[in-house]
Amino acid sequence: MDSTNTVPKDPEVKDATEEQGAVIDTSKMSAGQRAALELTEAARDAAAERGSFGGGLFMGRFDLGAIRPFPVQKPEDRDQGDAFLQRLEGFLREKVDPDEIDQTGEIPPEVIKELAGMGAFGIKISPGYGGLGLSQTNYCRAAILLGGYCGNLTALISAHQSIGVPQPLILFGNEEQKRRFLPRVAKGEISAFALTEAGVGSDPAKMQTHAEPTPDGKHFFLNGEKLWCTNGTKAGVIVVMARTPAKMVNGKPKDQITAFIVEMDTPGVEVVQRCRFMGLRALYNGVVRFNNVRVPRENILLAEGKGLRVALSTLNTGRLTLPAGCVGLAKRCLEIVKKWANERVQWGAPIGKHAAIADKIARMAANTFAMEAMTLYSASLVDRDKKADIRLEAAMCKLWGSEVAWEIVNDTMQIRGGRGYETADSLKTRGEERVPVERFFRDSRINTIFEGSSEIMRLFIAREALDPHLKIAAPVLNSQLPLAERLKAAFKAGLFYAMWYPKQFLPRFNVQRSKFKVHPILRRNLRYAARTSRRLARKLFHAMLVYGPKLERQQVLLGRFVDIGTEIFAITAACTRADALIGRGANADELLALVDYFCRSSRLRIGRNFHGLRHNADRQGYRLAQDTLAGKHDWLEQGMVGHVDL
Ligand SMILES: Cc1cc2nc3c(=O)[nH]c(=O)nc-3n(C[C@H](O)[C@H](O)[C@H](O)COP(=O)(O)OP(=O)(O)OC[C@H]3O[C@@H](n4cnc5c(N)ncnc54)[C@H](O)[C@@H]3O)c2cc1C
């Protein structure tokens, strides 16, 4: 499939794969695993220095200054957002019936038209290209509004501009491309993002869709089939990831993936099937086939071979929309639960008075606040600097937000009891309120799977967290380097760790009370976060010493480190947001009760994860899983209806 041509060496690709490949143990990997690792490593932004708050946590660097004072929207930005959000809210409330959209599996064309008319397809696109030019924070606020109302519309708008043509074009498009495409997509021409294939879910190395240049090099012929392309059945223009001829790097052919902007009316583009799902029933999602589709070279985003970089960077910011939608959903669930738990009397008391239900409601309220704090903070980083490195923060928001939102929806269903399981229309037919918990449940399940599954998010965060250590340790362990160079690197690494390690035991959150006015409850929790960040760094370092390059394969163990880091981020965002809100006159007692409860619960989760680092059944569990997969416990499946091939 890939033809090979020799091109000059790409130093970025070398840095990413060769320096760090040595400390990630590839010895027991299959060729497929190794190919996947090499490809994603090459696409990492290796040159970027991790200076972010999230990245620092895993190195014991608790940079409170990066998150405090908690960013507040400038009045002008807020007013611009408010004006749009008011229009959007009024329109949704008056003209959009999300249950009907769910039932019919279609979004009425007039809804799409009106959304386009108010600029909802070009929220972040600058006015010079026909968009509204709103900030990332305002865009997230729109996603919050939509997320608590209609999952189908959230997906339509988000797939279009978080991962569809606008986002990669804003990030990587040249002026000519921006002039050609941005005004169209801003006006409402729907766009999409096509990476997934039948064999390519989380692993892009197996990509089959390919594009071969024409002899004059001016065009590419695109062939292949993309799966589950959201908006694909309605889009006018989409971004397609395809394999292009391999490059020679250090005498070896290196796989190349390139991002193309493809006009859907080009001959050879075919929407083969509209896919249907458990939830998001009005998703315009499809299988898109490319049969000798002629794409001009000018439609390449960034550069040939940089497609995975385009895809990963697009998702880095793009995936912030998903947790914002989750915040909206959580707010709606809270509203539903508050009403029901007050109203519904069982066993002589409103169910909200029963401790088992009250426990769920407290968790929902506290988690909603923290989720919103994390999302707004991360959005503000993009507003401060469009090219800000928010890889870790966005991934943490996505991982934590989607998992917590799922728990919230699940608890909402439990609290609504049988009514949670009943459809909104059936409730209405019986004369009850049309509360769509069943729809929310179906619509939200996908959130932990798409735009980076939870498992992949944990691996991604772990990889980024280990990066500073890998940079230091890689040359020491790289057997291909001359001995003298390795010894020099070992000396440097020794010096670094001799300074760094003892610091992880020293208290450093000793800001003077006078300089750092914060409520004692928040101060206590922030101190805990700072202290725990150093403990996290120490434990991660110990794990590196124990497992060496094999640490990368300890997915469950690494997952615990990631979850601890994410909880520290959540505590810090929640405390600093509360601090800012109190500073602006919010009711301190109410807020402190909410945030302190959140921090206490989070600390318990962190404690369990630290405990699990040493006390776990990971190894036995892995063995049992392999035995099960190999058929050792087939007897467990006895007593079922025999397999029916329908
Ligand atoms: C409704 C819907 C909309 C979508 N929209 C789009 C879209 O617009 N554009 C697009 O390109 N794609 C889209 N997708 C695809 C989506 O992003 C993928 O489903 C997702 O990337 C996971 O891929 P997969 O389903 O093939 O799972 P797989 O990659 O096959 O993974 C299956 C399971 O194994 C886990 N897993 C995989 N690899 C590892 C590993 N190395 N370590 C540990 N666990 C692992 C995964 O987390 C998952 O739990 C959509 C999917 C759906 C269902």
The ligand as a MOL file (V3000), in Angstrom:
LIG
                    3D

  0  0  0     0  0            999 V3000
M  V30 BEGIN CTAB
M  V30 COUNTS 53 58 0 0 0
M  V30 BEGIN ATOM
M  V30 1 C -21.4090 7.5700 18.3940 0
M  V30 2 C -20.0060 7.6060 17.9230 0
M  V30 3 C -19.5180 8.7440 17.3010 0
M  V30 4 C -18.2030 8.7750 16.8160 0
M  V30 5 N -17.7480 9.8730 16.1060 0
M  V30 6 C -16.5350 9.8130 15.5020 0
M  V30 7 C -16.0890 10.8460 14.6100 0
M  V30 8 O -16.7870 11.8350 14.3850 0
M  V30 9 N -14.8920 10.7020 14.0060 0
M  V30 10 C -14.0930 9.6300 14.2260 0
M  V30 11 O -13.0140 9.5630 13.6490 0
M  V30 12 N -14.4580 8.6560 15.0920 0
M  V30 13 C -15.6550 8.7100 15.7170 0
M  V30 14 N -16.0580 7.7050 16.5640 0
M  V30 15 C -15.1300 6.6460 16.8920 0
M  V30 16 C -14.6740 6.7180 18.3410 0
M  V30 17 O -13.7990 7.7740 18.5240 0
M  V30 18 C -14.0850 5.3380 18.6620 0
M  V30 19 O -15.1890 4.5110 18.9600 0
M  V30 20 C -13.1020 5.3520 19.7800 0
M  V30 21 O -11.9290 5.9570 19.3430 0
M  V30 22 C -12.7720 3.9550 20.2670 0
M  V30 23 O -12.4560 3.1400 19.1920 0
M  V30 24 P -13.1410 1.6940 19.0510 0
M  V30 25 O -14.5920 1.8580 19.2990 0
M  V30 26 O -12.7430 1.0890 17.7660 0
M  V30 27 O -12.5420 0.8870 20.2370 0
M  V30 28 P -11.1460 0.0780 20.2880 0
M  V30 29 O -9.9950 0.9670 19.9540 0
M  V30 30 O -11.2870 -1.1890 19.5140 0
M  V30 31 O -11.0880 -0.2370 21.8420 0
M  V30 32 C -11.9990 -1.1520 22.4600 0
M  V30 33 C -11.7420 -1.0830 23.9560 0
M  V30 34 O -10.3670 -1.3870 24.2300 0
M  V30 35 C -9.7380 -0.3050 24.9080 0
M  V30 36 N -8.3710 -0.1790 24.4140 0
M  V30 37 C -7.9560 -0.0200 23.1490 0
M  V30 38 N -6.6130 0.0730 23.1050 0
M  V30 39 C -6.1680 -0.0480 24.3630 0
M  V30 40 C -4.8820 -0.0410 24.9710 0
M  V30 41 N -3.7660 0.1390 24.2850 0
M  V30 42 N -4.8130 -0.1870 26.3150 0
M  V30 43 C -5.9350 -0.3280 27.0710 0
M  V30 44 N -7.1730 -0.3450 26.5400 0
M  V30 45 C -7.2880 -0.2070 25.2110 0
M  V30 46 C -10.5810 0.9110 24.5820 0
M  V30 47 O -10.4770 1.9060 25.5660 0
M  V30 48 C -11.9740 0.3140 24.5320 0
M  V30 49 O -12.4720 0.1960 25.8370 0
M  V30 50 C -17.3640 7.6570 17.0370 0
M  V30 51 C -17.8640 6.5300 17.6960 0
M  V30 52 C -19.1630 6.4830 18.1080 0
M  V30 53 C -19.6760 5.2180 18.7480 0
M  V30 END ATOM
M  V30 BEGIN BOND
M  V30 1 1 1 2
M  V30 2 1 2 3
M  V30 3 2 2 52
M  V30 4 2 3 4
M  V30 5 1 4 5
M  V30 6 1 4 50
M  V30 7 2 5 6
M  V30 8 1 6 7
M  V30 9 1 6 13
M  V30 10 2 7 8
M  V30 11 1 7 9
M  V30 12 1 9 10
M  V30 13 2 10 11
M  V30 14 1 10 12
M  V30 15 2 12 13
M  V30 16 1 13 14
M  V30 17 1 14 15
M  V30 18 1 14 50
M  V30 19 1 15 16
M  V30 20 1 16 17
M  V30 21 1 16 18
M  V30 22 1 18 19
M  V30 23 1 18 20
M  V30 24 1 20 21
M  V30 25 1 20 22
M  V30 26 1 22 23
M  V30 27 1 23 24
M  V30 28 2 24 25
M  V30 29 1 24 26
M  V30 30 1 24 27
M  V30 31 1 27 28
M  V30 32 2 28 29
M  V30 33 1 28 30
M  V30 34 1 28 31
M  V30 35 1 31 32
M  V30 36 1 32 33
M  V30 37 1 33 34
M  V30 38 1 33 48
M  V30 39 1 34 35
M  V30 40 1 35 36
M  V30 41 1 35 46
M  V30 42 1 36 37
M  V30 43 1 36 45
M  V30 44 2 37 38
M  V30 45 1 38 39
M  V30 46 1 39 40
M  V30 47 2 39 45
M  V30 48 1 40 41
M  V30 49 2 40 42
M  V30 50 1 42 43
M  V30 51 2 43 44
M  V30 52 1 44 45
M  V30 53 1 46 47
M  V30 54 1 46 48
M  V30 55 1 48 49
M  V30 56 2 50 51
M  V30 57 1 51 52
M  V30 58 1 52 53
M  V30 END BOND
M  V30 END CTAB
M  END
